[in-house]
Amino acid sequence: MQAVLEAVGFDALVQASDLVVTGEGSFDWQSLRGKVVAGVAEAALARARPAIVIAGQALVGRRDSMALGISGTYAVAENPDQVVSALADPAGTLSRRTETVATTWSPHHA
């Protein structure tokens, strides 16, 4: 994972950003232990940038995600009943969730 982050110049990208967004199908206990989300969160934390996760499902609690350096976690399917509809229209549900997240993290313009 570190080699990939270095190959794409991720540190410089984080430095030039106000917010770091990463994603995963299922943000779970494995995400906290060496997967891409953990590397992205570590890089953002090192540069004092907030990092958020947009995932199909978020199965990690707030305390654990904050310990990793994640400022916010947003699930496309917020409960088990929504998984089927999210899988039926992955692009649409991800788009709608991302739009909501963007309004949360974007400064309001007059």
N, CA, C and O atoms as CSV, one atom per row, in Angstrom:
chain,resi,resn,atom,element,x,y,z
A,1,MET,N,N,0.815,-1.183,0.000
A,1,MET,CA,C,0.000,0.000,0.000
A,1,MET,C,C,0.865,1.256,0.000
A,1,MET,O,O,0.590,2.188,-0.757
A,2,GLN,N,N,1.899,1.301,0.828
A,2,GLN,CA,C,2.763,2.479,0.902
A,2,GLN,C,C,3.405,2.772,-0.452
A,2,GLN,O,O,3.550,3.932,-0.837
A,3,ALA,N,N,3.787,1.720,-1.171
A,3,ALA,CA,C,4.393,1.903,-2.487
A,3,ALA,C,C,3.428,2.569,-3.455
A,3,ALA,O,O,3.831,3.410,-4.259
A,4,VAL,N,N,2.160,2.198,-3.382
A,4,VAL,CA,C,1.149,2.805,-4.262
A,4,VAL,C,C,0.963,4.276,-3.913
A,4,VAL,O,O,0.904,5.124,-4.803
A,5,LEU,N,N,0.871,4.579,-2.625
A,5,LEU,CA,C,0.710,5.976,-2.212
A,5,LEU,C,C,1.897,6.824,-2.668
A,5,LEU,O,O,1.722,7.959,-3.109
A,6,GLU,N,N,3.088,6.273,-2.560
A,6,GLU,CA,C,4.282,7.000,-3.014
A,6,GLU,C,C,4.288,7.146,-4.534
A,6,GLU,O,O,4.655,8.200,-5.053
A,7,ALA,N,N,3.885,6.100,-5.249
A,7,ALA,CA,C,3.898,6.119,-6.716
A,7,ALA,C,C,2.976,7.190,-7.281
A,7,ALA,O,O,3.274,7.771,-8.325
A,8,VAL,N,N,1.871,7.458,-6.616
A,8,VAL,CA,C,0.930,8.467,-7.121
A,8,VAL,C,C,1.182,9.850,-6.520
A,8,VAL,O,O,0.442,10.793,-6.798
A,9,GLY,N,N,2.226,9.970,-5.696
A,9,GLY,CA,C,2.515,11.266,-5.082
A,9,GLY,C,C,1.444,11.697,-4.105
A,9,GLY,O,O,1.089,12.874,-4.029
A,10,PHE,N,N,0.933,10.734,-3.357
A,10,PHE,CA,C,-0.215,10.994,-2.489
A,10,PHE,C,C,0.076,12.052,-1.436
A,10,PHE,O,O,-0.803,12.856,-1.125
A,11,ASP,N,N,1.261,12.077,-0.889
A,11,ASP,CA,C,1.589,13.061,0.146
A,11,ASP,C,C,1.425,14.487,-0.377
A,11,ASP,O,O,0.879,15.345,0.317
A,12,ALA,N,N,1.890,14.737,-1.581
A,12,ALA,CA,C,1.745,16.077,-2.181
A,12,ALA,C,C,0.270,16.391,-2.457
A,12,ALA,O,O,-0.163,17.532,-2.297
A,13,LEU,N,N,-0.491,15.392,-2.866
A,13,LEU,CA,C,-1.925,15.597,-3.110
A,13,LEU,C,C,-2.646,15.967,-1.814
A,13,LEU,O,O,-3.501,16.852,-1.801
A,14,VAL,N,N,-2.296,15.289,-0.738
A,14,VAL,CA,C,-2.902,15.594,0.565
A,14,VAL,C,C,-2.526,17.003,0.990
A,14,VAL,O,O,-3.375,17.757,1.465
A,15,GLN,N,N,-1.266,17.362,0.823
A,15,GLN,CA,C,-0.799,18.688,1.215
A,15,GLN,C,C,-1.571,19.784,0.492
A,15,GLN,O,O,-1.813,20.850,1.058
A,16,ALA,N,N,-1.955,19.530,-0.744
A,16,ALA,CA,C,-2.653,20.540,-1.545
A,16,ALA,C,C,-4.170,20.517,-1.341
A,16,ALA,O,O,-4.891,21.281,-1.983
A,17,SER,N,N,-4.654,19.655,-0.460
A,17,SER,CA,C,-6.099,19.480,-0.279
A,17,SER,C,C,-6.593,20.061,1.033
A,17,SER,O,O,-5.840,20.186,1.999
A,18,ASP,N,N,-7.871,20.412,1.050
A,18,ASP,CA,C,-8.522,20.838,2.281
A,18,ASP,C,C,-9.224,19.675,2.968
A,18,ASP,O,O,-9.446,19.703,4.179
A,19,LEU,N,N,-9.572,18.655,2.192
A,19,LEU,CA,C,-10.296,17.492,2.693
A,19,LEU,C,C,-9.850,16.278,1.891
A,19,LEU,O,O,-9.711,16.342,0.670
A,20,VAL,N,N,-9.628,15.176,2.591
A,20,VAL,CA,C,-9.242,13.925,1.938
A,20,VAL,C,C,-10.431,12.966,2.021
A,20,VAL,O,O,-10.961,12.711,3.103
A,21,VAL,N,N,-10.840,12.443,0.873
A,21,VAL,CA,C,-11.976,11.526,0.805
A,21,VAL,C,C,-11.470,10.181,0.313
A,21,VAL,O,O,-10.771,10.098,-0.697
A,22,THR,N,N,-11.828,9.134,1.036
A,22,THR,CA,C,-11.498,7.782,0.608
A,22,THR,C,C,-12.754,6.937,0.705
A,22,THR,O,O,-13.736,7.334,1.332
A,23,GLY,N,N,-12.718,5.796,0.095
A,23,GLY,CA,C,-13.901,4.962,0.101
A,23,GLY,C,C,-13.567,3.490,0.148
A,23,GLY,O,O,-12.432,3.076,-0.087
A,24,GLU,N,N,-14.575,2.722,0.454
A,24,GLU,CA,C,-14.418,1.274,0.520
A,24,GLU,C,C,-15.802,0.654,0.461
A,24,GLU,O,O,-16.780,1.267,0.889
A,25,GLY,N,N,-15.887,-0.549,-0.063
A,25,GLY,CA,C,-17.174,-1.228,-0.120
A,25,GLY,C,C,-17.762,-1.416,1.262
A,25,GLY,O,O,-18.922,-1.087,1.509
A,26,SER,N,N,-16.953,-1.947,2.156
A,26,SER,CA,C,-17.386,-2.156,3.535
A,26,SER,C,C,-16.290,-1.660,4.474
A,26,SER,O,O,-15.203,-2.235,4.531
A,27,PHE,N,N,-16.580,-0.607,5.195
A,27,PHE,CA,C,-15.623,-0.051,6.163
A,27,PHE,C,C,-15.811,-0.842,7.453
A,27,PHE,O,O,-16.731,-0.585,8.229
A,28,ASP,N,N,-14.905,-1.826,7.670
A,28,ASP,CA,C,-15.043,-2.735,8.798
A,28,ASP,C,C,-13.720,-2.868,9.545
A,28,ASP,O,O,-12.793,-2.094,9.305
A,29,TRP,N,N,-13.625,-3.834,10.440
A,29,TRP,CA,C,-12.430,-3.971,11.273
A,29,TRP,C,C,-11.177,-4.197,10.436
A,29,TRP,O,O,-10.089,-3.795,10.849
A,30,GLN,N,N,-11.299,-4.828,9.272
A,30,GLN,CA,C,-10.131,-5.029,8.414
A,30,GLN,C,C,-9.618,-3.705,7.859
A,30,GLN,O,O,-8.423,-3.559,7.606
A,31,SER,N,N,-10.505,-2.754,7.672
A,31,SER,CA,C,-10.118,-1.437,7.167
A,31,SER,C,C,-9.160,-0.730,8.107
A,31,SER,O,O,-8.341,0.081,7.675
A,32,LEU,N,N,-9.259,-1.034,9.381
A,32,LEU,CA,C,-8.426,-0.383,10.386
A,32,LEU,C,C,-7.009,-0.942,10.423
A,32,LEU,O,O,-6.131,-0.354,11.054
A,33,ARG,N,N,-6.777,-2.061,9.760
A,33,ARG,CA,C,-5.514,-2.775,9.886
A,33,ARG,C,C,-4.812,-2.953,8.544
A,33,ARG,O,O,-4.781,-4.051,7.988
A,34,GLY,N,N,-4.260,-1.878,8.040
A,34,GLY,CA,C,-3.386,-1.979,6.890
A,34,GLY,C,C,-4.016,-1.865,5.519
A,34,GLY,O,O,-3.298,-1.944,4.522
A,35,LYS,N,N,-5.306,-1.686,5.420
A,35,LYS,CA,C,-5.923,-1.495,4.106
A,35,LYS,C,C,-5.726,-0.041,3.665
A,35,LYS,O,O,-5.201,0.780,4.419
A,36,VAL,N,N,-6.141,0.259,2.467
A,36,VAL,CA,C,-5.923,1.588,1.887
A,36,VAL,C,C,-6.499,2.693,2.768
A,36,VAL,O,O,-5.870,3.738,2.936
A,37,VAL,N,N,-7.676,2.476,3.329
A,37,VAL,CA,C,-8.294,3.503,4.177
A,37,VAL,C,C,-7.356,3.906,5.306
A,37,VAL,O,O,-7.234,5.091,5.615
A,38,ALA,N,N,-6.696,2.941,5.921
A,38,ALA,CA,C,-5.774,3.238,7.021
A,38,ALA,C,C,-4.590,4.070,6.532
A,38,ALA,O,O,-4.173,5.007,7.214
A,39,GLY,N,N,-4.046,3.745,5.369
A,39,GLY,CA,C,-2.932,4.516,4.816
A,39,GLY,C,C,-3.325,5.929,4.446
A,39,GLY,O,O,-2.569,6.872,4.677
A,40,VAL,N,N,-4.496,6.076,3.878
A,40,VAL,CA,C,-5.004,7.407,3.513
A,40,VAL,C,C,-5.222,8.245,4.774
A,40,VAL,O,O,-4.848,9.417,4.821
A,41,ALA,N,N,-5.827,7.638,5.787
A,41,ALA,CA,C,-6.072,8.355,7.042
A,41,ALA,C,C,-4.754,8.774,7.698
A,41,ALA,O,O,-4.641,9.884,8.219
A,42,GLU,N,N,-3.780,7.902,7.671
A,42,GLU,CA,C,-2.473,8.216,8.259
A,42,GLU,C,C,-1.814,9.389,7.534
A,42,GLU,O,O,-1.266,10.286,8.175
A,43,ALA,N,N,-1.865,9.383,6.210
A,43,ALA,CA,C,-1.280,10.474,5.427
A,43,ALA,C,C,-1.997,11.792,5.697
A,43,ALA,O,O,-1.353,12.833,5.830
A,44,ALA,N,N,-3.316,11.755,5.779
A,44,ALA,CA,C,-4.080,12.972,6.055
A,44,ALA,C,C,-3.771,13.504,7.450
A,44,ALA,O,O,-3.594,14.708,7.638
A,45,LEU,N,N,-3.707,12.613,8.413
A,45,LEU,CA,C,-3.412,13.011,9.787
A,45,LEU,C,C,-2.022,13.637,9.893
A,45,LEU,O,O,-1.830,14.611,10.621
A,46,ALA,N,N,-1.061,13.080,9.173
A,46,ALA,CA,C,0.308,13.610,9.193
A,46,ALA,C,C,0.371,15.031,8.642
A,46,ALA,O,O,1.253,15.802,9.020
A,47,ARG,N,N,-0.549,15.380,7.760
A,47,ARG,CA,C,-0.598,16.716,7.163
A,47,ARG,C,C,-1.703,17.584,7.770
A,47,ARG,O,O,-2.010,18.659,7.255
A,48,ALA,N,N,-2.292,17.114,8.859
A,48,ALA,CA,C,-3.342,17.855,9.571
A,48,ALA,C,C,-4.516,18.197,8.663
A,48,ALA,O,O,-5.051,19.305,8.701
A,49,ARG,N,N,-4.906,17.218,7.844
A,49,ARG,CA,C,-6.059,17.383,6.971
A,49,ARG,C,C,-7.153,16.431,7.428
A,49,ARG,O,O,-6.864,15.289,7.784
A,50,PRO,N,N,-8.411,16.883,7.424
A,50,PRO,CA,C,-9.489,15.955,7.768
A,50,PRO,C,C,-9.639,14.906,6.667
A,50,PRO,O,O,-9.495,15.201,5.480
A,51,ALA,N,N,-9.931,13.685,7.088
A,51,ALA,CA,C,-10.177,12.591,6.149
A,51,ALA,C,C,-11.541,11.994,6.456
A,51,ALA,O,O,-11.904,11.792,7.615
A,52,ILE,N,N,-12.283,11.719,5.401
A,52,ILE,CA,C,-13.587,11.079,5.579
A,52,ILE,C,C,-13.646,9.820,4.725
A,52,ILE,O,O,-12.924,9.681,3.738
A,53,VAL,N,N,-14.522,8.908,5.129
A,53,VAL,CA,C,-14.734,7.661,4.403
A,53,VAL,C,C,-16.176,7.630,3.908
A,53,VAL,O,O,-17.113,7.874,4.667
A,54,ILE,N,N,-16.336,7.327,2.629
A,54,ILE,CA,C,-17.648,7.037,2.071
A,54,ILE,C,C,-17.604,5.566,1.693
A,54,ILE,O,O,-16.790,5.145,0.870
A,55,ALA,N,N,-18.485,4.795,2.302
A,55,ALA,CA,C,-18.456,3.347,2.109
A,55,ALA,C,C,-19.844,2.810,1.802
A,55,ALA,O,O,-20.857,3.430,2.125
A,56,GLY,N,N,-19.867,1.655,1.179
A,56,GLY,CA,C,-21.144,0.993,0.965
A,56,GLY,C,C,-21.843,0.753,2.290
A,56,GLY,O,O,-23.024,1.056,2.456
A,57,GLN,N,N,-21.085,0.201,3.232
A,57,GLN,CA,C,-21.563,-0.012,4.597
A,57,GLN,C,C,-20.469,0.438,5.557
A,57,GLN,O,O,-19.285,0.253,5.274
A,58,ALA,N,N,-20.841,1.012,6.664
A,58,ALA,CA,C,-19.894,1.413,7.703
A,58,ALA,C,C,-20.174,0.572,8.944
A,58,ALA,O,O,-21.194,0.745,9.612
A,59,LEU,N,N,-19.260,-0.331,9.235
A,59,LEU,CA,C,-19.435,-1.242,10.359
A,59,LEU,C,C,-18.465,-0.945,11.488
A,59,LEU,O,O,-18.386,-1.705,12.454
A,60,VAL,N,N,-17.723,0.155,11.378
A,60,VAL,CA,C,-16.761,0.584,12.386
A,60,VAL,C,C,-17.385,1.715,13.187
A,60,VAL,O,O,-17.969,2.637,12.618
A,61,GLY,N,N,-17.264,1.645,14.480
A,61,GLY,CA,C,-17.806,2.689,15.336
A,61,GLY,C,C,-17.015,3.981,15.256
A,61,GLY,O,O,-15.876,4.011,14.790
A,62,ARG,N,N,-17.639,5.032,15.718
A,62,ARG,CA,C,-17.020,6.365,15.680
A,62,ARG,C,C,-15.697,6.413,16.432
A,62,ARG,O,O,-14.733,7.006,15.948
A,63,ARG,N,N,-15.639,5.807,17.590
A,63,ARG,CA,C,-14.410,5.827,18.394
A,63,ARG,C,C,-13.248,5.185,17.643
A,63,ARG,O,O,-12.145,5.731,17.621
A,64,ASP,N,N,-13.491,4.025,17.028
A,64,ASP,CA,C,-12.433,3.339,16.294
A,64,ASP,C,C,-12.006,4.106,15.050
A,64,ASP,O,O,-10.816,4.181,14.746
A,65,SER,N,N,-12.963,4.675,14.332
A,65,SER,CA,C,-12.595,5.426,13.135
A,65,SER,C,C,-11.853,6.707,13.500
A,65,SER,O,O,-10.918,7.093,12.798
A,66,MET,N,N,-12.244,7.365,14.568
A,66,MET,CA,C,-11.540,8.577,14.996
A,66,MET,C,C,-10.132,8.254,15.487
A,66,MET,O,O,-9.215,9.054,15.304
A,67,ALA,N,N,-9.955,7.102,16.101
A,67,ALA,CA,C,-8.619,6.692,16.536
A,67,ALA,C,C,-7.690,6.508,15.341
A,67,ALA,O,O,-6.477,6.683,15.458
A,68,LEU,N,N,-8.256,6.160,14.208
A,68,LEU,CA,C,-7.483,5.995,12.982
A,68,LEU,C,C,-7.170,7.347,12.338
A,68,LEU,O,O,-6.280,7.444,11.493
A,69,GLY,N,N,-7.900,8.385,12.737
A,69,GLY,CA,C,-7.715,9.713,12.156
A,69,GLY,C,C,-8.813,10.093,11.185
A,69,GLY,O,O,-8.679,11.073,10.452
A,70,ILE,N,N,-9.893,9.337,11.168
A,70,ILE,CA,C,-11.023,9.611,10.280
A,70,ILE,C,C,-11.957,10.616,10.956
A,70,ILE,O,O,-12.394,10.404,12.087
A,71,SER,N,N,-12.257,11.700,10.261
A,71,SER,CA,C,-13.119,12.747,10.811
A,71,SER,C,C,-14.598,12.456,10.634
A,71,SER,O,O,-15.425,12.985,11.377
A,72,GLY,N,N,-14.939,11.635,9.674
A,72,GLY,CA,C,-16.336,11.301,9.445
A,72,GLY,C,C,-16.460,10.057,8.595
A,72,GLY,O,O,-15.630,9.801,7.722
A,73,THR,N,N,-17.491,9.291,8.852
A,73,THR,CA,C,-17.769,8.074,8.092
A,73,THR,C,C,-19.201,8.135,7.599
A,73,THR,O,O,-20.122,8.405,8.370
A,74,TYR,N,N,-19.386,7.884,6.314
A,74,TYR,CA,C,-20.697,7.990,5.697
A,74,TYR,C,C,-20.988,6.727,4.900
A,74,TYR,O,O,-20.225,6.359,4.007
A,75,ALA,N,N,-22.080,6.074,5.221
A,75,ALA,CA,C,-22.465,4.843,4.538
A,75,ALA,C,C,-23.504,5.124,3.472
A,75,ALA,O,O,-24.408,5.936,3.670
A,76,VAL,N,N,-23.372,4.453,2.351
A,76,VAL,CA,C,-24.394,4.523,1.311
A,76,VAL,C,C,-25.640,3.791,1.805
A,76,VAL,O,O,-26.756,4.294,1.682
A,77,ALA,N,N,-25.440,2.612,2.359
A,77,ALA,CA,C,-26.534,1.852,2.967
A,77,ALA,C,C,-26.404,2.011,4.478
A,77,ALA,O,O,-25.536,1.405,5.108
A,78,GLU,N,N,-27.267,2.823,5.040
A,78,GLU,CA,C,-27.146,3.139,6.468
A,78,GLU,C,C,-27.703,2.065,7.376
A,78,GLU,O,O,-27.426,2.070,8.576
A,79,ASN,N,N,-28.484,1.139,6.831
A,79,ASN,CA,C,-28.975,0.016,7.622
A,79,ASN,C,C,-29.108,-1.191,6.699
A,79,ASN,O,O,-29.122,-1.032,5.478
A,80,PRO,N,N,-29.204,-2.378,7.255
A,80,PRO,CA,C,-29.245,-3.589,6.423
A,80,PRO,C,C,-30.367,-3.594,5.384
A,80,PRO,O,O,-30.208,-4.188,4.317
A,81,ASP,N,N,-31.479,-2.956,5.669
A,81,ASP,CA,C,-32.591,-2.914,4.716
A,81,ASP,C,C,-32.247,-2.144,3.440
A,81,ASP,O,O,-32.865,-2.368,2.400
A,82,GLN,N,N,-31.282,-1.255,3.510
A,82,GLN,CA,C,-30.925,-0.429,2.355
A,82,GLN,C,C,-29.871,-1.071,1.458
A,82,GLN,O,O,-29.616,-0.563,0.366
A,83,VAL,N,N,-29.256,-2.165,1.883
A,83,VAL,CA,C,-28.189,-2.798,1.105
A,83,VAL,C,C,-28.701,-3.269,-0.255
A,83,VAL,O,O,-28.042,-3.039,-1.269
A,84,VAL,N,N,-29.844,-3.913,-0.297
A,84,VAL,CA,C,-30.380,-4.433,-1.555
A,84,VAL,C,C,-30.624,-3.304,-2.553
A,84,VAL,O,O,-30.261,-3.428,-3.723
A,85,SER,N,N,-31.234,-2.207,-2.107
A,85,SER,CA,C,-31.495,-1.103,-3.037
A,85,SER,C,C,-30.197,-0.419,-3.459
A,85,SER,O,O,-30.087,0.042,-4.595
A,86,ALA,N,N,-29.224,-0.346,-2.570
A,86,ALA,CA,C,-27.931,0.244,-2.932
A,86,ALA,C,C,-27.223,-0.609,-3.987
A,86,ALA,O,O,-26.600,-0.073,-4.903
A,87,LEU,N,N,-27.317,-1.917,-3.859
A,87,LEU,CA,C,-26.697,-2.806,-4.841
A,87,LEU,C,C,-27.439,-2.796,-6.169
A,87,LEU,O,O,-26.843,-3.046,-7.216
A,88,ALA,N,N,-28.721,-2.512,-6.132
A,88,ALA,CA,C,-29.515,-2.454,-7.359
A,88,ALA,C,C,-29.179,-1.220,-8.195
A,88,ALA,O,O,-29.287,-1.254,-9.421
A,89,ASP,N,N,-28.776,-0.145,-7.547
A,89,ASP,CA,C,-28.413,1.102,-8.234
A,89,ASP,C,C,-27.169,1.694,-7.570
A,89,ASP,O,O,-27.252,2.742,-6.929
A,90,PRO,N,N,-26.014,1.031,-7.717
A,90,PRO,CA,C,-24.823,1.497,-7.000
A,90,PRO,C,C,-24.387,2.909,-7.389
A,90,PRO,O,O,-24.021,3.703,-6.522
A,91,ALA,N,N,-24.424,3.227,-8.670
A,91,ALA,CA,C,-23.996,4.569,-9.094
A,91,ALA,C,C,-24.939,5.646,-8.568
A,91,ALA,O,O,-24.494,6.698,-8.110
A,92,GLY,N,N,-26.226,5.383,-8.634
A,92,GLY,CA,C,-27.206,6.369,-8.169
A,92,GLY,C,C,-27.150,6.581,-6.671
A,92,GLY,O,O,-27.153,7.717,-6.198
A,93,THR,N,N,-27.100,5.483,-5.920
A,93,THR,CA,C,-27.072,5.636,-4.457
A,93,THR,C,C,-25.767,6.265,-3.990
A,93,THR,O,O,-25.765,7.076,-3.064
A,94,LEU,N,N,-24.650,5.895,-4.628
A,94,LEU,CA,C,-23.370,6.512,-4.263
A,94,LEU,C,C,-23.379,7.995,-4.621
A,94,LEU,O,O,-22.891,8.821,-3.849
A,95,SER,N,N,-23.920,8.331,-5.762
A,95,SER,CA,C,-23.990,9.725,-6.180
A,95,SER,C,C,-24.816,10.566,-5.208
A,95,SER,O,O,-24.409,11.661,-4.820
A,96,ARG,N,N,-25.965,10.052,-4.824
A,96,ARG,CA,C,-26.817,10.795,-3.884
A,96,ARG,C,C,-26.131,10.947,-2.523
A,96,ARG,O,O,-26.195,12.016,-1.916
A,97,ARG,N,N,-25.487,9.900,-2.049
A,97,ARG,CA,C,-24.817,9.981,-0.745
A,97,ARG,C,C,-23.645,10.951,-0.804
A,97,ARG,O,O,-23.430,11.730,0.124
A,98,THR,N,N,-22.895,10.902,-1.888
A,98,THR,CA,C,-21.743,11.792,-2.039
A,98,THR,C,C,-22.185,13.246,-2.118
A,98,THR,O,O,-21.516,14.130,-1.583
A,99,GLU,N,N,-23.300,13.497,-2.776
A,99,GLU,CA,C,-23.833,14.861,-2.852
A,99,GLU,C,C,-24.184,15.381,-1.456
A,99,GLU,O,O,-23.900,16.534,-1.131
A,100,THR,N,N,-24.794,14.541,-0.644
A,100,THR,CA,C,-25.134,14.929,0.732
A,100,THR,C,C,-23.873,15.206,1.542
A,100,THR,O,O,-23.808,16.188,2.282
A,101,VAL,N,N,-22.881,14.346,1.402
A,101,VAL,CA,C,-21.619,14.524,2.132
A,101,VAL,C,C,-20.932,15.814,1.686
A,101,VAL,O,O,-20.387,16.546,2.513
A,102,ALA,N,N,-20.956,16.090,0.399
A,102,ALA,CA,C,-20.312,17.309,-0.118
A,102,ALA,C,C,-20.932,18.559,0.485
A,102,ALA,O,O,-20.214,19.510,0.794
A,103,THR,N,N,-22.247,18.579,0.659
A,103,THR,CA,C,-22.864,19.755,1.261
A,103,THR,C,C,-22.499,19.885,2.733
A,103,THR,O,O,-22.461,20.990,3.274
A,104,THR,N,N,-22.234,18.765,3.374
A,104,THR,CA,C,-21.818,18.798,4.783
A,104,THR,C,C,-20.426,19.416,4.932
A,104,THR,O,O,-20.181,20.180,5.866
A,105,TRP,N,N,-19.532,19.090,4.026
A,105,TRP,CA,C,-18.139,19.516,4.147
A,105,TRP,C,C,-17.774,20.752,3.326
A,105,TRP,O,O,-16.657,21.254,3.448
A,106,SER,N,N,-18.674,21.245,2.505
A,106,SER,CA,C,-18.376,22.421,1.686
A,106,SER,C,C,-18.780,23.687,2.422
A,106,SER,O,O,-19.810,23.722,3.094
A,107,PRO,N,N,-17.964,24.723,2.291
A,107,PRO,CA,C,-18.373,25.999,2.900
A,107,PRO,C,C,-19.595,26.541,2.175
A,107,PRO,O,O,-19.745,26.376,0.965
A,108,HIS,N,N,-20.447,27.179,2.927
A,108,HIS,CA,C,-21.649,27.776,2.338
A,108,HIS,C,C,-21.271,29.056,1.608
A,108,HIS,O,O,-20.509,29.879,2.114
A,109,HIS,N,N,-21.809,29.203,0.433
A,109,HIS,CA,C,-21.533,30.395,-0.356
A,109,HIS,C,C,-22.732,31.327,-0.287
A,109,HIS,O,O,-23.881,30.886,-0.318
A,110,ALA,N,N,-22.450,32.612,-0.195
A,110,ALA,CA,C,-23.518,33.611,-0.097
A,110,ALA,C,C,-24.179,33.837,-1.427
A,110,ALA,O,O,-25.101,34.647,-1.528
